[in-house]
Amino acid sequence: MHTWPRSWKRANINPLPKVEVPKEKSDYRGINVTPVIARAFEKVVFNAHARDVVENLTASQFAYRERGSCTDALIAIQHAVNQYLDDPQCTAVRLYAMDFSKAFDSVKHDLLSVKLKQIGLSPYITNWYLSFLEGRKQRLLYDGFVGQWKDVNKGTTQGSVSGPHLFTIFLNDLEISLNGKDILFKYADDTSIVSPVWKEQDNSMDIVRAFMEWSEKNCMSSNSKKCKELVIRKKSCTNVFTPVFGIPQTCQLSVLGLILQDNCRFDCHVHVKLIKANKCLFILRSLRKEGYSQAELDHLFSSIVLPSITYGLSVYGASEAELTAMQCFLDRCHKRKYTSKSFSIKHLLEKQDRKVFRKKCSVRSYLSFPSKDVVAGVADLKSDLLQVASWCYTNGLNINPSSTKFCIFGSSRKLSKTPIPTFKVLQKDLTAEDSIKDFGIILDN
């Protein structure tokens, strides 16, 4: 079936405020509430037929994928900036935070259909997604008001399962590189560009122009007044850089909720986060007066206070001064019984670093090689496994012994005549299996 039922293409729009005190229509974001059965069916189709294709799209998009997050995007941006600043020929880095106006709602269906056909999906699945986009209707529901049904001829349907993935496909060809290195980073519709300034050359105008040209070609509105530029200079650089395309320059730039500064410090970010965390402490103090137990306060502290501190910790945690400020706050919270547990900011940093690293390394590994001598091959395999185990231990990763399998592939005649040894690795006796099942496929020897 590659045709969507009409009833599944209808959605109610619930406006959600984007700011604390909305004052005008632009302060709201419309979220589509689609039928439950439609979302369930979208998820089944995506997992079965489209996930592998979408997950293997451009690596510059960090949103809507299994091993992507805001922290990953921020680390990639920070690494690119620091790598350029380490180059003796680089005098400064110009970091641009680009803004699309109503990005999800501006996607043209005819352009998206062309890109859908280019990424390697099955033609049936491509037609299924095209049917998903065609003939959609929506209406507004707000505070008792029920609007009339209106046709939707563009956009990727925020609130659906397929919408974010279709948006990822639409932005897939938005790529900018310099000397073979990616300098554009995306998290959903938030786009950051890292433009190095060399002693003899500044390519910022051409780089930003490439972004603007892509936006115009794909009918996406980029508001240069809402874009921002942060210039990060080396101490020896005294040059004044002229703004490009009217993009205003600033000494502080908020990227994905983390405040970057032109001096590479994060004290402004820490100050803002501590103000927010102290507001949460007022809530905890009020609840304690209402009779909440210490266990309940501990749970609330871990739920609403710690996330404010640990967000982006792997990025700003390299600064000892910022870590000290956070540690003083945590010590004060423990002393005043907002939490019964004593937290170490360096332990939280190590925990987050390991989490990021494990997520990047959470893939299956295989060791394989041809061998005429089975016994020698097994000995080589044992040596390789021990090296892998040693590396994982050094880098804080765990190998699951119960999931470690061992299989020898070869002709049945030769295997029947060859004694297959058993060896111990990771405190487990490994014996050759007749077959191995992985990724839903059974491999038989």
C-alpha positions as CSV (number, residue, x, y, z in Angstrom):
1,M,0.0,0.0,0.0
2,H,1.5,3.3,-1.0
3,T,-1.6,5.5,-0.7
4,W,-2.6,7.3,2.5
5,P,-6.2,7.2,3.7
6,R,-7.7,10.7,3.6
7,S,-8.7,10.6,7.3
8,W,-5.1,10.1,8.2
9,K,-4.1,13.3,6.5
10,R,-6.1,15.6,8.7
11,A,-4.4,17.3,11.7
12,N,-5.5,19.7,14.4
13,I,-3.1,22.5,15.1
14,N,-2.3,23.3,18.8
15,P,-0.3,26.5,19.1
16,L,2.4,26.2,21.8
17,P,4.2,29.3,23.1
18,K,7.9,29.6,22.1
19,V,8.5,32.3,24.8
20,E,7.5,32.6,28.5
21,V,5.1,35.5,27.8
22,P,3.7,35.3,24.2
23,K,2.4,38.6,22.9
24,E,1.9,38.1,19.2
25,K,1.3,35.3,16.7
26,S,4.9,34.8,15.9
27,D,5.5,33.8,19.6
28,Y,3.6,30.5,19.0
29,R,4.6,27.3,17.2
30,G,1.9,25.3,15.6
31,I,2.1,21.6,16.4
32,N,0.1,19.1,14.3
33,V,-1.8,16.5,16.3
34,T,-2.3,13.7,13.8
35,P,-4.3,10.4,14.3
36,V,-2.6,7.9,16.6
37,I,-3.0,5.1,14.1
38,A,-1.3,7.2,11.4
39,R,1.7,7.9,13.7
40,A,2.0,4.2,14.6
41,F,2.0,3.3,10.9
42,E,4.6,5.9,10.1
43,K,6.9,4.5,12.8
44,V,6.5,1.0,11.5
45,V,7.3,1.9,7.9
46,F,10.2,4.2,8.9
47,N,11.8,1.5,11.1
48,A,11.4,-1.2,8.5
49,H,12.2,0.6,5.2
50,A,13.7,4.0,5.7
51,R,15.8,4.1,8.9
52,D,19.0,2.8,7.4
53,V,18.8,5.2,4.5
54,V,18.1,8.3,6.7
55,E,20.7,7.4,9.4
56,N,23.4,7.3,6.7
57,L,22.7,10.7,5.3
58,T,25.1,13.6,5.8
59,A,27.1,13.5,9.0
60,S,26.6,17.3,9.5
61,Q,23.0,16.8,10.7
62,F,22.9,15.9,14.4
63,A,19.2,15.9,15.0
64,Y,16.7,13.0,14.5
65,R,19.2,10.2,14.5
66,E,20.2,7.6,17.0
67,R,23.6,8.8,17.8
68,G,23.0,12.5,17.5
69,S,22.3,15.2,20.2
70,C,22.8,18.9,20.9
71,T,25.9,18.0,22.9
72,D,27.4,16.1,19.9
73,A,26.7,19.1,17.7
74,L,28.3,21.6,20.2
75,I,31.4,19.4,20.6
76,A,31.8,19.2,16.8
77,I,31.5,23.0,16.5
78,Q,33.9,23.6,19.4
79,H,36.4,21.1,18.0
80,A,36.3,22.8,14.5
81,V,36.9,26.2,16.1
82,N,39.7,25.1,18.3
83,Q,41.4,23.1,15.5
84,Y,41.5,26.3,13.3
85,L,42.8,28.4,16.2
86,D,45.6,25.9,16.7
87,D,46.8,26.5,13.2
88,P,49.6,29.1,13.1
89,Q,48.3,30.5,9.8
90,C,44.8,31.2,11.3
91,T,44.3,34.5,13.1
92,A,40.6,34.3,14.0
93,V,37.4,32.3,13.5
94,R,34.1,33.8,12.5
95,L,31.2,31.7,13.8
96,Y,27.8,32.3,12.2
97,A,24.5,31.2,13.7
98,M,22.1,31.2,10.7
99,D,18.4,31.5,11.0
100,F,15.6,30.1,8.8
101,S,12.2,31.7,9.1
102,K,9.5,29.0,9.7
103,A,11.8,26.3,8.4
104,F,9.6,23.3,8.8
105,D,6.6,25.1,7.3
106,S,8.5,26.4,4.3
107,V,9.5,23.1,2.7
108,K,8.2,23.0,-0.9
109,H,6.7,19.6,-1.7
110,D,7.9,19.5,-5.3
111,L,11.5,20.2,-4.2
112,L,11.2,17.6,-1.4
113,S,9.8,15.0,-3.9
114,V,12.9,15.4,-6.1
115,K,15.3,14.9,-3.1
116,L,13.3,11.9,-1.9
117,K,13.9,10.2,-5.2
118,Q,17.6,10.8,-5.0
119,I,18.5,9.2,-1.6
120,G,18.0,5.5,-2.5
121,L,14.7,4.7,-1.0
122,S,12.5,2.0,-2.5
123,P,10.2,3.5,-5.2
124,Y,7.2,2.2,-3.2
125,I,8.3,3.9,0.0
126,T,9.0,7.1,-2.0
127,N,5.5,7.1,-3.4
128,W,4.2,6.4,0.1
129,Y,5.9,9.5,1.5
130,L,4.7,11.5,-1.5
131,S,1.1,10.4,-0.7
132,F,1.7,11.4,2.9
133,L,2.5,14.9,1.7
134,E,-0.3,15.2,-0.8
135,G,-3.8,16.5,0.0
136,R,-3.2,17.2,3.7
137,K,-5.6,19.4,5.7
138,Q,-5.4,21.1,9.0
139,R,-7.4,23.3,11.3
140,L,-6.7,25.4,14.4
141,L,-7.9,24.4,17.9
142,Y,-7.3,27.0,20.7
143,D,-9.1,27.8,23.9
144,G,-12.5,26.5,22.6
145,F,-12.1,27.9,19.1
146,V,-12.4,25.4,16.2
147,G,-11.2,26.7,12.9
148,Q,-12.1,25.6,9.4
149,W,-10.2,22.9,7.5
150,K,-7.5,24.4,5.3
151,D,-5.4,22.7,2.5
152,V,-1.7,22.4,3.2
153,N,0.5,22.7,0.1
154,K,3.9,23.0,1.8
155,G,5.7,22.0,5.1
156,T,6.7,18.7,6.6
157,T,4.0,18.4,9.3
158,Q,5.5,19.1,12.7
159,G,4.1,16.6,15.2
160,S,4.2,13.7,12.9
161,V,6.7,10.8,12.9
162,S,7.8,11.4,9.3
163,G,8.0,15.2,9.4
164,P,11.5,15.5,11.1
165,H,13.0,12.8,8.8
166,L,11.6,14.5,5.7
167,F,13.1,17.8,6.9
168,T,16.4,16.0,7.3
169,I,16.2,14.7,3.7
170,F,15.3,18.2,2.5
171,L,18.4,19.7,4.2
172,N,20.7,16.9,3.2
173,D,22.3,18.7,0.3
174,L,23.0,21.8,2.5
175,E,26.7,21.2,2.8
176,I,29.6,23.7,2.9
177,S,33.2,22.6,3.1
178,L,36.6,24.3,3.1
179,N,39.6,22.5,1.8
180,G,37.8,19.2,2.1
181,K,36.7,19.9,5.7
182,D,33.0,20.4,6.7
183,I,32.4,23.8,8.3
184,L,28.6,23.7,8.4
185,F,26.8,22.0,11.3
186,K,23.1,21.4,11.6
187,Y,20.8,20.5,14.4
188,A,17.3,20.4,12.8
189,D,16.9,23.9,11.4
190,D,19.6,25.5,13.6
191,T,22.7,25.9,11.4
192,S,26.1,27.0,12.4
193,I,29.0,27.9,10.1
194,V,32.7,28.0,11.1
195,S,34.7,30.3,8.9
196,P,38.5,30.6,9.6
197,V,40.4,33.8,8.8
198,W,43.9,33.2,7.5
199,K,46.7,35.7,7.6
200,E,46.2,36.5,3.9
201,Q,42.6,35.4,3.2
202,D,39.1,35.6,4.6
203,N,36.5,33.5,2.8
204,S,33.6,34.4,5.0
205,M,31.8,36.4,2.3
206,D,31.9,33.4,-0.1
207,I,30.9,30.9,2.6
208,V,27.9,32.8,3.8
209,R,26.9,33.6,0.1
210,A,26.9,29.8,-0.5
211,F,24.4,29.4,2.3
212,M,22.2,32.3,1.1
213,E,22.2,30.9,-2.5
214,W,21.2,27.4,-1.2
215,S,18.4,29.1,0.8
216,E,17.1,31.0,-2.3
217,K,17.4,28.0,-4.6
218,N,15.3,25.9,-2.1
219,C,12.8,28.6,-1.4
220,M,13.8,28.9,2.3
221,S,13.8,32.3,3.8
222,S,16.9,33.3,5.7
223,N,16.5,36.4,7.8
224,S,20.0,38.0,8.0
225,K,18.9,40.3,10.8
226,K,18.1,37.3,13.0
227,C,21.4,35.7,12.2
228,K,24.4,36.4,14.4
229,E,28.2,36.4,14.1
230,L,30.7,35.7,16.8
231,V,34.4,36.6,16.0
232,I,36.9,34.6,18.1
233,R,40.3,36.2,17.7
234,K,43.8,35.1,18.8
235,K,45.4,37.6,21.2
236,S,47.7,38.8,18.4
237,C,44.8,39.6,16.1
238,T,43.6,43.2,16.2
239,N,41.8,43.3,12.8
240,V,38.3,44.7,12.6
241,F,36.1,42.5,10.4
242,T,33.3,44.0,8.3
243,P,29.9,42.3,8.8
244,V,28.8,40.2,5.7
245,F,25.3,40.3,4.3
246,G,24.2,42.7,7.2
247,I,24.6,39.9,9.8
248,P,25.2,41.7,13.2
249,Q,28.3,40.9,15.2
250,T,28.1,40.1,18.9
251,C,30.5,39.2,21.8
252,Q,28.2,36.5,23.0
253,L,26.3,33.9,20.9
254,S,23.8,31.4,22.0
255,V,24.1,28.2,20.0
256,L,21.7,25.3,20.9
257,G,21.2,26.7,24.4
258,L,24.9,27.2,25.2
259,I,26.4,30.7,25.3
260,L,29.7,31.0,23.5
261,Q,32.0,34.0,24.0
262,D,34.6,35.7,21.9
263,N,37.2,35.0,24.5
264,C,36.5,31.2,24.5
265,R,35.2,31.4,28.1
266,F,31.9,30.2,29.4
267,D,31.4,32.3,32.5
268,C,28.3,34.0,31.0
269,H,26.7,30.6,30.3
270,V,27.5,29.4,33.8
271,H,26.0,32.6,35.3
272,V,22.8,32.2,33.3
273,K,22.5,28.5,34.3
274,L,23.1,29.2,38.0
275,I,20.4,31.9,37.9
276,K,18.0,29.3,36.5
277,A,19.1,26.7,39.0
278,N,18.6,29.1,41.9
279,K,15.0,29.7,40.7
280,C,14.5,25.9,40.9
281,L,15.9,25.9,44.5
282,F,13.1,28.4,45.4
283,I,10.6,25.8,44.2
284,L,12.3,23.1,46.3
285,R,12.3,25.3,49.3
286,S,8.6,26.0,49.0
287,L,7.9,22.3,48.6
288,R,9.9,21.5,51.7
289,K,7.8,23.9,53.7
290,E,4.7,22.0,52.4
291,G,6.1,18.8,53.9
292,Y,7.9,17.1,51.0
293,S,10.2,14.4,52.2
294,Q,14.0,14.4,51.6
295,A,13.6,11.5,49.1
296,E,11.1,13.5,47.1
297,L,13.4,16.6,47.2
298,D,16.3,14.4,46.0
299,H,14.2,13.3,43.1
300,L,13.2,16.8,42.2
301,F,16.8,18.1,42.5
302,S,18.0,15.4,40.0
303,S,15.1,16.2,37.7
304,I,15.0,20.0,37.5
305,V,18.3,21.3,38.9
306,L,21.0,18.9,37.7
307,P,19.9,19.0,34.0
308,S,20.4,22.7,34.0
309,I,24.0,22.3,35.2
310,T,25.0,19.3,33.2
311,Y,23.7,20.4,29.8
312,G,26.7,21.0,27.6
313,L,29.0,20.1,30.4
314,S,31.3,18.2,28.0
315,V,31.7,21.5,26.1
316,Y,32.2,24.1,28.9
317,G,33.8,21.6,31.3
318,A,37.3,22.3,30.0
319,S,37.4,25.5,32.0
320,E,38.5,25.0,35.6
321,A,37.0,28.4,36.7
322,E,33.5,27.4,35.4
323,L,33.8,24.0,37.1
324,T,34.7,25.6,40.4
325,A,31.7,27.9,40.3
326,M,29.4,24.9,39.6
327,Q,31.0,22.9,42.4
328,C,30.5,25.7,44.9
329,F,26.8,25.7,43.9
330,L,26.5,21.9,44.3
331,D,28.2,22.1,47.7
332,R,25.8,24.8,48.9
333,C,22.8,22.7,47.8
334,H,24.1,19.7,49.7
335,K,24.9,21.8,52.8
336,R,21.4,23.3,52.8
337,K,19.7,19.9,52.3
338,Y,18.3,20.6,48.9
339,T,19.8,17.2,48.1
340,S,21.1,14.5,50.5
341,K,23.6,13.4,47.9
342,S,27.0,15.1,47.5
343,F,27.7,15.7,43.8
344,S,31.1,16.2,42.3
345,I,31.1,18.3,39.1
346,K,34.2,16.5,37.8
347,H,32.5,13.2,38.3
348,L,29.4,14.5,36.5
349,L,31.7,15.7,33.7
350,E,33.4,12.3,33.4
351,K,30.0,10.6,33.4
352,Q,28.8,12.7,30.6
353,D,32.0,12.3,28.6
354,R,31.7,8.5,28.9
355,K,28.1,8.6,27.9
356,V,28.9,10.6,24.7
357,F,31.8,8.3,23.9
358,R,29.8,5.1,24.5
359,K,27.0,6.4,22.3
360,K,29.5,7.0,19.5
361,C,31.0,3.6,20.0
362,S,27.8,1.7,20.6
363,V,28.1,-0.4,17.4
364,R,28.8,-4.1,16.9
365,S,32.4,-5.0,16.1
366,Y,33.5,-8.1,14.1
367,L,36.8,-9.7,13.8
368,S,37.3,-12.0,10.8
369,F,40.1,-13.3,8.6
370,P,40.8,-16.2,6.2
371,S,42.9,-19.0,7.7
372,K,44.0,-22.3,6.3
373,D,45.1,-23.5,9.7
374,V,42.0,-23.3,12.0
375,V,44.0,-23.7,15.2
376,A,46.3,-20.9,14.2
377,G,43.3,-18.8,13.2
378,V,41.7,-19.3,16.6
379,A,44.9,-18.3,18.4
380,D,45.0,-15.1,16.3
381,L,41.4,-14.4,17.1
382,K,42.1,-14.8,20.8
383,S,45.0,-12.4,20.6
384,D,42.8,-9.8,18.7
385,L,40.0,-10.2,21.2
386,L,42.3,-9.5,24.1
387,Q,43.6,-6.4,22.4
388,V,40.0,-5.2,21.9
389,A,39.2,-5.9,25.5
390,S,42.3,-4.0,26.7
391,W,41.4,-1.0,24.6
392,C,37.8,-1.0,25.8
393,Y,38.9,-1.2,29.4
394,T,41.3,1.7,29.0
395,N,38.6,3.8,27.4
396,G,35.9,3.0,29.8
397,L,33.8,0.7,27.6
398,N,32.4,-2.7,28.6
399,I,32.3,-5.8,26.4
400,N,29.3,-8.1,27.1
401,P,30.7,-11.6,27.4
402,S,27.3,-13.3,27.0
403,S,26.9,-11.6,23.6
404,T,30.4,-12.4,22.3
405,K,30.0,-15.2,19.7
406,F,32.6,-17.3,17.8
407,C,31.9,-19.0,14.5
408,I,34.1,-20.7,12.0
409,F,33.0,-20.8,8.3
410,G,34.3,-23.4,6.0
411,S,33.6,-26.6,4.1
412,S,31.8,-29.3,6.2
413,R,34.4,-31.9,5.2
414,K,37.3,-29.9,6.5
415,L,35.5,-28.7,9.6
416,S,34.6,-32.3,10.5
417,K,38.2,-33.4,10.5
418,T,39.6,-30.4,12.3
419,P,39.5,-30.2,16.1
420,I,38.0,-26.9,17.2
421,P,39.6,-25.7,20.4
422,T,37.8,-23.9,23.2
423,F,39.5,-20.9,24.7
424,K,38.8,-18.5,27.6
425,V,38.4,-14.8,27.0
426,L,36.6,-12.2,29.1
427,Q,36.1,-14.8,31.8
428,K,34.0,-16.9,29.4
429,D,34.7,-20.1,27.6
430,L,34.1,-19.5,23.9
431,T,33.2,-22.5,21.8
432,A,32.5,-22.3,18.1
433,E,28.8,-21.8,17.3
434,D,27.1,-23.6,14.4
435,S,25.3,-20.3,13.5
436,I,25.1,-16.7,14.5
437,K,22.1,-14.5,14.4
438,D,22.6,-10.7,14.1
439,F,20.6,-7.9,12.6
440,G,17.8,-10.5,12.1
441,I,20.0,-12.6,9.7
442,I,21.2,-16.1,10.6
443,L,24.7,-16.9,9.4
444,D,25.3,-20.6,9.1
445,N,28.8,-22.1,9.0
